Amino acid sequence: MASKRDWLEAGLTVLSEEGAPALTIERLCARLNLTKGSFYHHFRGMAGFKTDLLKHFEAEHTGRYIDGAESAGASAQAKLDHLANLVLDDKGASYDLEIAVRAWALQDAEVHALQRRVDQLRVDYVRSLWRELGGREAEAEPMARLLYLVLVGAQQVVPPVPADELREIYALALRLMPEERRPTE
């Protein structure tokens, strides 16, 4: 029997590969080669699955990145570097998943609420890192949004911006910090 996590991971895979309309019990069962009984052992129908899937997406694609960055070291620069590496090294399917969730959010109020919350959590975290880096308070919100919008935009263009190129763009953006305030690491 598959675990609840197995079902949720299968859901994220279906979502990233085929989009929200493909999220059906039948498609999930076929992907895992399991019966509907196994699905209903963990979820109370598709509405319950969707709610749990969105929570799982938030935990894995926001919470896990923030936790990983926080464990990277004491300095804000180490956290920011580690965060960038986590996000950029996980690009591939993650880009497709981010695009699929954003598309779904345009059509579904529950997903829209999740997307709004995730975007805000991500921007808030980057804003806190900017402050820790010694960036000007008046620039904290615009810089956090700039760095986040670069990532979102890089995912949306076709083809997506490669990780190495995106790292260069981030380095350029961080040079907007006055030299005397830049970290020396």
Disulfide bonds with the S-S distance in Angstrom:
none
